[in-house]
């Protein structure tokens, strides 16, 4: 007896583990997804912060460039380039002082500008906020150019504005050239303000190894990252996960469009993920405690309720697999006796209902619907395969590829049995594949699909439209000489939805049309095709007698086949 109880207990422990395992797996999966989302958000947040900081830096640098452009258009500077024409030396001094006052004021207003110099190549003169600057033609030829330049020896950024605008290409022929300088120390100060903790070390980087950083700290990580980025194909803004000396860093890089450098910020990955790691570890600790508590509770419940519950579970399992004759004969002297009695009464009622009425009706209806759907046979597969073979021999690769893609999508849908009630939009997509395949084969089919978007989410029985279109092509258009046209239209009224398939095929005489109308409502026989009969029967089974399939001659000489079903019975996906 002891051995039996020990074996049952082991099974109970295994059952508890099996119940907890899916929870652990699902939570682990969800936690991984959450970690991924949080990582992405943190990465994006760091990246956005760096982008904002870079935009501030760009804005400040662009303001300096804008100052130079506005300054070169100043009237007093235009007077300066003609001072060699002034006969009075007093006017020359006045103009020069005015220019000096203007550029000094501009320098003071900026706060960043270290020096502003105004060169007049045509009179070979210069005015600068720095008294040591003198005019040198060779200096202008060597240095003047477009965009910001960085002078590594002086650690300064330089911008040249020329009048006229193309004067930067030939500085000695320019009327005026304004040289604006600011020290790299201004950028270093901004980097220092952005550095909020000891782990964040932003710096400026340029291909070739030039680095501008805050302070004079020596960081081997910065050197290694610079080498990696020098060989990396950078984008305007991106994240990289770099490993340096065994430690991973999240590297954020943003391009400074104004100066052509990259703003780089790197943070240890471990620091970013430390809150997530702590949360994950806490969860597993709590889960372990819960598991231990669950095992302890199972041990306590085993002797009191495990045996009667097992009896109840075994008989419920028999009900689940269809054995509705299951009954519990054991009568314990506890609350389980009442529970067993209620279970037996419930099983007896279920057996009577299902065996006598409901089961047979459901099985019959399900079997009929499956039989109707199984009758749809895509017999045109062989023609499509022969088409692919012939086109391959002719070297028509595009035609083969188009046919293969459409045929693949068509049969992907046809062989999906897990979804028996798709949306109307999916059925329309199937029709497009089917019509494209037929058009490739016949080269003379034009089709139009006019179904309002409001009807796309409606759920309908699977493969309801395809047999109608197939009949229109096989029996209407193929026997006809010349172009074939098919129009698929949908509309909705106050009480009904309706879809119709219209073709310009050979049509049917009045007598044959009337005979077809009668046959689609009769039981299927061996002489009659199953396409329209199938659709009509499935409509009746799905929506009742109010659903109807109608056939009438079309205005173009073919047939118009339409069906409608009540809105009250329709479902929206």
WONOR-V889978 format. One line per field, one symbol per residue. ss: DSSP state (~ for helix, > for strand, _ for the rest). burial: b if it has 24 or more other C-alpha atoms within 12 Angstrom, else e. A space follows every 50 residues. Layout:
# WONOR-V889978
ss: ???
burial: ???
This chain:
# WONOR-V889978
ss: _~~~~~~~~~~~~~~~~~~~~~~~~~~~~~~~~~~~~~~~~~~~~~~~~~ ~~~~~~~~~~~~~~~~~~~~~~__~~~~~~__~~~___~~~~~~~~~~~~ ~~~~~~~~~~__>>>>>>>>____>>>>________~~~~~~~_____>> >____>>>>>>>>_~~~~__~~~__>>>>>>>>~~~~~~~~~~~______ __>>>>___>>>>______~~~~~~~~~~~______>>>>>>>>__>>>> >>>>>>____>>>>>>>>~~~~~~~~~~~~~~~~~~~~~~~~~~~~~~~~ ~~~~~~~~~~~~~~~~~~~~______________~~~~~~~~~~~~~~~~ ~~~~~~~~~~~~~~~~~~~~~~~~______~~~~~~~~~~~~~~__~~~~ ~~~~~~~~~~~~~~________>~~~~~~~~~~~~~~~~~~~__>>>>>> __~~~__>>______~~~~~~~~~~~~______>>>>>>>>>___>>>>> >>>______~~~~~~~~~~___________~~~~~~~~~~~~~____>>> >>>_____>>>>>>>>~~~_>>_
burial: eeeeeeeebeebbeebeeeeeeeeeeeeeeeeeebeeebeebbeebbebb bebbbebbebbbbbbebbbebbeeebbbbbbbbeeeeeeeeeeebbeebb ebbbebbeebebbbbbbbbbbbebbbbbbeeeeebebeebeebbbebbbb eeeeebbbbbbbbeeebbebbbbbbbbbbbbbbbbbbbebbbebbeeeeb bbbbbbeeebbbbbeeeeeebbeebbeebeeeebeebbbbbbebeeeebb bbbbbbbbbbbbbbbbbbbeebbeebeeeeeeeeeeeeeeeeeebeebee ebeeebebbbbbeebbeebeeeebbbbbeeeeeeeeeeebeebbeebeee eeeeeeeeeeeeeeeeeebeebbeebebeeeeebeebbeeeeeeeeeebb ebbbebbebbbebbeeeeebbbbbbbbbbbbbbbbbbbbbbbeebbbebe beeebbebbbbbbbbbbbbbbbbbbbbbeeeeebbbbbbbbbeeeebbbb bbbbbbbbeeeeeeebeebbbeeeeeeebbbbbbbbbbbbbbbeeebbbb bbbbeeebbbbbbbbbeeebeee
